[in-house]
C-alpha cells in the first residue's frame, strides 16, 4: 500500500501547518511546522503507528490556553479531513 503525504494549514495555534504521512488507515509520520517543539514532537511520536480513528478520538477537543483549539486538536481536524477524503 502506498504512503500518502498531506499538508494541513492550522488555525488558532502557534504551529502553522501539519505534515502527515498516511498508509491506509494508519499514521506513519507527523511533523508540525512551528509550535512548541517539544510538545509537537511528543504528539507526533505518540501517534506514529496509530489508527487515524484512534488518534482523532484521543486528540479532538484538546484546548490550549482558552483558544478553543490546540496543536493536538488541529491534528485531529487534519486527520478527520483525510478520513473524509477516502
N, C-alpha and C positions, 0 to 999 in steps of 0.2 A: 504494500500500500504506500502511496506517495505522501510525503510530508507537505502540508500546505502552509505557507507563510502568510501572515496577516498583519496589518497595522491598524491600530485604533487610536484616534486622537481623543485625548481625555478632556474633561470639562470639570472645573471646580477643584482641581488638585494641583499640587506642586509639580507633578510629572506632566509632561506634555504629550506623551504617546506611549503606547504599549505594543511591543512587537511579540507576536506569538507564532509558534510552530506547532501545528496540529497534525496528528496522524490518526485518521478515522475519528474516533470519539475520545482520543487520549491526548493530553497536553504533553508535548515533547520538550518545549522550551519557552520561557517567557523572559522578556527583557524590557524594563521600564526605561524611558528616556526622561531623565530628570527625576525629581522627587528625593526623598530621604534614602540615600544609597543603601545603608544597612537594612532598613525595613523593606525596601523594594527587592533587594537581593534575597532576603529571607523569604518573602512571599513567593518569589519566583522559584526558589529551591524547593519549597514545600509543595507547590502544585505540580512540579515536573513529575510525569508518570501518572498523574491523577486523571480520572474521567472528567470530562467537561461538566457534566451534570453535578458531580460531587463538589467540584470547585465552586460552581455557582451557588450551590446550597450553603456552603460554608462562608463565602465572602460577601454575598449580596446583602446590602443594607448596613455594612460597617461604616461608621461615621468618623470623620477626623475633625476635631475642634469645632463642632457645630456647623460644618459646611454642608451637611446633608449628603455627603459622599466622601470617598477616600480612595486611595490608590487600589486597595483590595476590591472595593465596590466598583470602581471603574473597570477593573479586570473582569469582574462578574458580568458587567454590561457588555464588554468586548466578547466574552465567551458566549453570552446569550445571542449576540448578533451573529456570531459564527455558527452557532447551533441552528438558528432560524434560517440561515442561508443554505443549509443542507437539504 
